[in-house]
Every structure is written in C-alpha cells, then in structure tokens.
C-alpha cells in the first residue's frame, strides 16, 4: 500500500475519522468531567550538610551526601512523622479532615491515629531536587485545596521536629549516663579523700616533708655524736685503762647509748618514709579521682547543653500555599490524548475495512488487479 492509496482511503473514510474522533473526545470529556478534582500543596525545604550545632566539630563528607539525603527522604516517609502530623493538627477531633482523608468508614477496632497516619502516607509525595540539590519537596494531594496546603506545611514542621528529636535523643541518653557516672565518681573521690585524711590523722601527719627533714637532721647529729663517742672509746682503749676503769665504762656506755639512738632514729626515718609513700599513693589516688571527676563533669555539662540545643539543619525554603487550580485531571492532555487515540483508531478501522472489502480507487489498482493497461480515465 503506497501513500497515495492510503490518502485516498482516508479521504473516502473521512466520515469514519470524524465520527471516531468525536466519540473518543466525547468519552474523554465525560470521564474528565466526572473525575474528582485533586489539588497538590507543596512545601520546599533546604537541608544543610554542615550541622548548625556549635558543639559538633565533624562535617559530613561529600561522598556521604547522597546517602544522607536518601536517609532524610526515608524519615519524611516514616510513620513517626505522619503520626506527628496527625497529632499537631488534632485530626482525630476534626471530622471534616477525617472525611477528606478517609472516605471509607473507619473501623473502630483500629487506632484512628495509625489509620490516619497510614492514609496520609499514601497521599504524601516527597522528592529531591535535580543533581546534587539539597532542596526537598514535600507535597500532599487532596480534593480540598486548603487541606492540601495545611497538611503539606504540617508535614514540613513535623519532619523538622522529628529531625531535632532524633539528634537530641542520643545526647540526652548520654547526659543521663554521665549523671550516673558523676555520682559514682564523686563517691569514689570522697572515699579517697576520707582515706587520705584518716591516714594523716592516725599518724599525726601535718607536714611530711618538714618532718622528714627534721628527723633526717636529727639522725645526722646523732651519727656525728656516735662517731665522736667511738673516737673517744678508741682513745680510752688505747690508754689501756682496763674494763673497770670509770672513764672506760663511761665511754662504752655513751657509745652504746648513741648507737641505740642512731638505730632508733633510722627506724623512725624508715617508718616516716613508708608513711610518706603511703601518703603519696593516697594523694595520687585523690588527684586521679579528682581529675576523672572534673573531666566527666565537664563532658556531662557539654552533653546537657547539647541535649537542650533546639536548632536543626533543616529550614523551610518556601511554605505551601493554597493551590488555585487542580493538577488533576489535566483537561488539555486528556483531550489531546483522546484526539490522537481517535485518529489512530479511525485509521486502523479504515485500513481493516479496506483490506476486507477491496475497492478500485486508482489507475494503479486497475493495472495491479486486472493486469491491463489504462487507456483513458473519465
């Protein structure tokens, strides 16, 4: 079938084309007029990768930005955000909203909040901007334009609140854990200080270093006196006065007395040095526990500040406004589609009719069908 034959078939079937296109167009118009008008309210948010938290030093690596944005989209689609929207709008107490969102009857055996949340999730749309855009669009579809805008804005607010809660919950748990650790460390510090104070009181220690210096000086003096007594005893022995001589007895007694004093003083010094070592161990324990307590206290203070931080890295770029016209049904697209479909259907019908009931329409048909030349046409 050449183009001229095809065009002649169309010309002869023009009534069929017009009728078919008219039927498809009328059908499309009827269906379009009976379709419910749907409105879409859209809120746009911008997500900053660099957290505005002044306590947070880390920044999101560029290679993780895609997964981060995908995570944010999943959070927006979550049941937790949908339930927050239901709670913030008090939807269970607003029959007009329930009738718009739940056209079917509500089963009283089910939790209405969960039911409303699941319905919201079905009518909610979320999309990410092109490329590496950090703009997130949250849309809600409803037959009520006011409701579409209201719920879209409520979704944005609920998402921001949930994002803040998700960032604060771990920090709040950390703060509670640190509070418990502070109590334990404070008790341990107090016990260590009590042991140190008790040891000092038990041994009458006021200034250990001064006491050691005094006792060391005393040992030095006793040692010198002992050396002098030994020298004196040596002189007495060199004179061969005899063991019963008063000078010999006096020298021996003095040397023995000083020797005993030196030994006692050495023992006293050893005892003081042992006390000093024990005192140093107790003091170091107090210092270590004090350092741990202060470090934990500082970390706990920072954790409490972070748990009270109420800023999020998400901001509303443009809130949803009440849409002026529905996005569905698209009348122009439906009519164009109906005309195009009608043309295709009419052409198909005309070709089928032509193939089943063959007619002579051109000179070429005569030559092809009869096999004789055409001498003249009238």
WOCOR-V16477 format. One record per residue. N is the residue number from 1. RES is the residue in one letter. SS is DSSP state (A for helix, B for strand, O for the rest). PHI is phi in whole degrees, -180 to 180 (999 if undefined). PSI is psi in degrees with one decimal (* if undefined). Layout:
N&RES&SS&PHI&PSI  N&RES&SS&PHI&PSI
This chain:
1&X&O&999&119.1  2&X&O&-90&176.7  3&X&A&-67&-35.2  4&X&A&-67&-40.5  5&X&A&-65&-39.4  6&X&A&-63&-43.0  7&X&A&-67&-36.3  8&X&A&-67&-35.6  9&X&A&-64&-42.4  10&X&A&-64&-40.5  11&X&A&-65&-39.4  12&X&A&-74&-20.1  13&X&O&-109&25.0  14&X&A&-59&-36.7  15&X&A&-63&-36.0  16&X&A&-67&-40.7  17&X&A&-63&-47.8  18&X&A&-64&-42.6  19&X&A&-64&-45.3  20&X&A&-66&-45.9  21&X&A&-62&-39.0  22&X&A&-63&-41.9  23&X&A&-64&-47.8  24&X&A&-65&-38.1  25&X&A&-68&-42.6  26&X&A&-65&-40.1  27&X&A&-63&-44.4  28&X&A&-64&-39.3  29&X&A&-66&-40.9  30&X&A&-64&-46.4  31&X&A&-65&-39.0  32&X&A&-65&-41.3  33&X&A&-67&-25.9  34&X&A&-95&-4.0  35&X&O&-75&143.2  36&X&O&-69&143.5  37&X&O&-80&123.1  38&X&B&-113&136.7  39&X&B&-118&146.7  40&X&B&-122&120.0  41&X&B&-98&133.4  42&X&B&-129&127.6  43&X&B&-113&135.7  44&X&B&-111&132.8  45&X&B&-119&153.6  46&X&B&-120&131.7  47&X&B&-109&121.2  48&X&O&-92&128.6  49&X&O&-71&-37.5  50&X&O&-79&111.3  51&X&O&-64&137.8  52&X&O&-79&0.3  53&X&O&-68&116.9  54&X&O&-69&-15.4  55&X&O&-86&-14.1  56&X&O&-92&120.9  57&X&O&-95&-23.6  58&X&O&-79&154.1  59&X&O&-127&150.6  60&X&O&-72&124.7  61&X&O&-63&149.3  62&X&A&-61&-34.5  63&X&A&-70&-13.9  64&X&A&-101&0.9  65&X&A&-64&-36.3  66&X&A&-64&-46.1  67&X&A&-67&-32.5  68&X&A&-65&-45.9  69&X&A&-67&-37.4  70&X&A&-63&-37.9  71&X&A&-64&-40.4  72&X&A&-63&-38.3  73&X&A&-65&-39.7  74&X&A&-65&-36.3  75&X&A&-64&-42.9  76&X&A&-62&-37.3  77&X&O&-79&-4.9  78&X&O&-73&157.8  79&X&A&-66&-29.1  80&X&A&-63&-42.5  81&X&A&-68&-41.3  82&X&A&-62&-41.2  83&X&A&-66&-35.4  84&X&A&-65&-36.4  85&X&A&-63&-44.3  86&X&A&-60&-43.0  87&X&A&-68&-43.3  88&X&A&-67&-32.8  89&X&A&-92&-2.6  90&X&O&51&47.1  91&X&A&-65&-30.9  92&X&A&-66&-17.3  93&X&A&-103&10.5  94&X&O&-123&92.8  95&X&A&-58&-32.9  96&X&A&-66&-33.1  97&X&A&-73&-40.9  98&X&A&-62&-40.5  99&X&A&-67&-31.3  100&X&A&-74&-39.4  101&X&A&-88&-34.4  102&X&O&-119&82.7  103&X&O&-65&-27.2  104&X&O&-84&164.7  105&X&O&-70&142.3  106&X&O&-84&131.9  107&X&O&-83&113.6  108&X&O&-64&-16.8  109&X&O&-75&-15.3  110&X&O&-100&153.4  111&X&O&-70&122.0  112&X&A&-66&-31.5  113&X&A&-65&-44.7  114&X&A&-65&-38.5  115&X&A&-65&-45.0  116&X&A&-63&-41.5  117&X&A&-63&-43.2  118&X&A&-64&-35.7  119&X&A&-69&-39.8  120&X&A&-61&-40.7  121&X&A&-63&-31.1  122&X&A&-71&-35.1  123&X&A&-94&0.0  124&X&B&-93&141.5  125&X&B&-125&135.9  126&X&B&-135&135.9  127&X&B&-146&151.2  128&X&B&-103&145.1  129&X&O&-62&169.1  130&X&O&-70&153.1  131&X&O&65&-133.3  132&X&O&-97&28.6  133&X&O&-63&144.6  134&X&O&-104&15.6  135&X&B&-94&128.2  136&X&B&-114&130.4  137&X&B&-105&127.7  138&X&B&-114&118.7  139&X&B&-120&150.8  140&X&B&-134&133.6  141&X&B&-105&131.3  142&X&B&-155&158.1  143&X&O&-78&-9.7  144&X&O&-107&114.7  145&X&A&-63&-38.4  146&X&A&-63&-41.8  147&X&A&-67&-37.2  148&X&A&-61&-45.1  149&X&A&-70&-41.1  150&X&A&-63&-45.4  151&X&A&-73&-34.5  152&X&A&-61&-44.6  153&X&A&-67&-37.8  154&X&A&-65&-35.6  155&X&A&-63&-42.7  156&X&A&-63&-44.8  157&X&A&-64&-43.1  158&X&A&-64&-40.4  159&X&A&-63&-42.2  160&X&A&-64&-41.2  161&X&A&-64&-44.7  162&X&A&-65&-38.8  163&X&A&-60&-42.6  164&X&A&-65&-41.8  165&X&A&-64&-40.7  166&X&A&-64&-33.2  167&X&A&-80&-27.0  168&X&A&-90&-26.5  169&X&A&-60&-48.2  170&X&A&-62&-37.9  171&X&A&-67&-38.3  172&X&A&-64&-40.9  173&X&A&-64&-39.0  174&X&A&-62&-41.2  175&X&A&-63&-41.2  176&X&A&-65&-38.9  177&X&A&-65&-42.0  178&X&A&-64&-36.4  179&X&A&-60&-41.8  180&X&A&-66&-40.9  181&X&A&-66&-34.7  182&X&A&-63&-41.5  183&X&A&-60&-44.2  184&X&A&-65&-45.8  185&X&A&-66&-35.7  186&X&A&-64&-42.4  187&X&A&-64&-41.1  188&X&A&-65&-39.1  189&X&A&-65&-43.5  190&X&A&-64&-38.4  191&X&A&-65&-42.1  192&X&A&-65&-41.6  193&X&A&-65&-37.5  194&X&A&-66&-40.5  195&X&A&-64&-40.5  196&X&A&-65&-46.0  197&X&A&-65&-41.7  198&X&A&-63&-40.2  199&X&A&-64&-41.7  200&X&A&-64&-42.8  201&X&A&-68&-39.8  202&X&A&-64&-35.5  203&X&A&-104&6.0  204&X&O&62&38.2  205&X&O&-92&123.1  206&X&O&-112&-57.1  207&X&O&-131&98.5  208&X&A&-65&-42.3  209&X&A&-65&-44.4  210&X&A&-64&-37.9  211&X&A&-66&-41.4  212&X&A&-64&-40.3  213&X&A&-62&-43.2  214&X&A&-64&-46.7  215&X&A&-68&-34.8  216&X&A&-66&-41.7  217&X&A&-64&-38.6  218&X&A&-65&-39.5  219&X&A&-64&-38.4  220&X&A&-63&-43.2  221&X&A&-65&-43.4  222&X&A&-63&-39.0  223&X&A&-63&-41.2  224&X&A&-64&-43.1  225&X&A&-64&-37.8  226&X&A&-65&-41.9  227&X&A&-62&-41.8  228&X&A&-65&-40.6  229&X&A&-66&-38.0  230&X&A&-66&-37.2  231&X&A&-66&-41.5  232&X&A&-64&-42.5  233&X&A&-63&-37.3  234&X&A&-64&-40.3  235&X&A&-65&-42.2  236&X&A&-64&-40.0  237&X&A&-68&-33.0  238&X&A&-70&-23.8  239&X&O&-84&-8.0  240&X&O&55&55.3  241&X&O&-83&-16.2  242&X&O&99&156.2  243&X&O&-74&-15.6  244&X&O&-98&1.3  245&X&O&-72&137.9  246&X&A&-56&-39.2  247&X&A&-66&-38.8  248&X&A&-67&-46.1  249&X&A&-60&-41.0  250&X&A&-66&-41.0  251&X&A&-67&-41.8  252&X&A&-66&-43.5  253&X&A&-64&-39.7  254&X&A&-67&-40.6  255&X&A&-66&-42.5  256&X&A&-66&-39.5  257&X&A&-64&-44.0  258&X&A&-68&-36.7  259&X&A&-63&-42.6  260&X&A&-66&-39.1  261&X&A&-64&-40.5  262&X&A&-64&-43.3  263&X&A&-64&-43.5  264&X&A&-62&-39.8  265&X&A&-66&-39.0  266&X&A&-62&-44.2  267&X&A&-62&-39.5  268&X&A&-63&-42.3  269&X&A&-65&-41.8  270&X&A&-62&-39.9  271&X&A&-64&-42.0  272&X&A&-65&-39.2  273&X&A&-66&-37.7  274&X&A&-64&-41.9  275&X&A&-63&-38.7  276&X&A&-63&-42.0  277&X&A&-64&-43.5  278&X&A&-65&-40.4  279&X&A&-64&-40.5  280&X&A&-64&-40.1  281&X&A&-63&-43.5  282&X&A&-65&-39.5  283&X&A&-67&-40.8  284&X&A&-65&-37.8  285&X&A&-62&-42.2  286&X&A&-63&-43.2  287&X&A&-64&-43.7  288&X&A&-65&-43.4  289&X&A&-68&-33.7  290&X&A&-66&-42.7  291&X&A&-65&-43.7  292&X&A&-63&-41.0  293&X&A&-64&-46.0  294&X&A&-67&-39.5  295&X&A&-65&-45.0  296&X&A&-65&-37.5  297&X&A&-64&-40.2  298&X&A&-67&-43.5  299&X&A&-64&-39.8  300&X&A&-64&-39.3  301&X&A&-63&-42.2  302&X&A&-66&-39.5  303&X&A&-63&-39.2  304&X&A&-66&-38.3  305&X&A&-64&-41.6  306&X&A&-65&-38.0  307&X&A&-67&-20.5  308&X&O&-97&-1.7  309&X&O&-71&129.2  310&X&O&-121&29.2  311&X&O&-111&143.0  312&X&O&-119&162.5  313&X&O&-91&17.3  314&X&B&-116&135.0  315&X&B&-133&149.0  316&X&B&-79&119.3  317&X&B&-81&-45.3  318&X&B&-153&120.6  319&X&O&-73&159.8  320&X&O&-73&139.4  321&X&O&-114&158.4  322&X&O&-65&119.4  323&X&O&-66&139.5  324&X&O&-83&-23.3  325&X&O&-144&155.7  326&X&O&-74&152.3  327&X&O&-93&-13.6  328&X&B&-143&136.8  329&X&O&-80&153.5  330&X&O&-90&99.1  331&X&A&-61&-47.5  332&X&A&-62&-45.1  333&X&A&-65&-40.2  334&X&A&-64&-41.9  335&X&A&-68&-43.4  336&X&A&-63&-40.6  337&X&A&-64&-38.9  338&X&A&-65&-43.0  339&X&A&-63&-45.3  340&X&A&-64&-43.9  341&X&A&-65&-39.4  342&X&A&-62&-41.6  343&X&A&-63&-46.7  344&X&A&-61&-43.0  345&X&A&-65&-43.0  346&X&A&-63&-43.1  347&X&A&-63&-42.7  348&X&A&-63&-42.0  349&X&A&-65&-42.8  350&X&A&-63&-41.8  351&X&A&-66&-40.9  352&X&A&-64&-43.5  353&X&A&-62&-41.1  354&X&A&-65&-39.4  355&X&A&-72&-31.1  356&X&A&-86&-27.6  357&X&O&-128&82.5  358&X&O&-69&135.3  359&X&O&-129&156.2  360&X&O&-89&119.7  361&X&O&-122&-23.9  362&X&O&-137&167.1  363&X&A&-59&-36.2  364&X&A&-65&-34.3  365&X&A&-61&-40.9  366&X&A&-64&-44.5  367&X&A&-64&-40.5  368&X&A&-74&-38.3  369&X&A&-81&-44.8  370&X&A&-95&-22.1  371&X&O&76&21.6  372&X&O&-122&151.0  373&X&O&-74&153.8  374&X&O&-95&118.8  375&X&O&-88&-37.7  376&X&O&-156&149.0  377&X&O&-120&141.5  378&X&O&-114&*
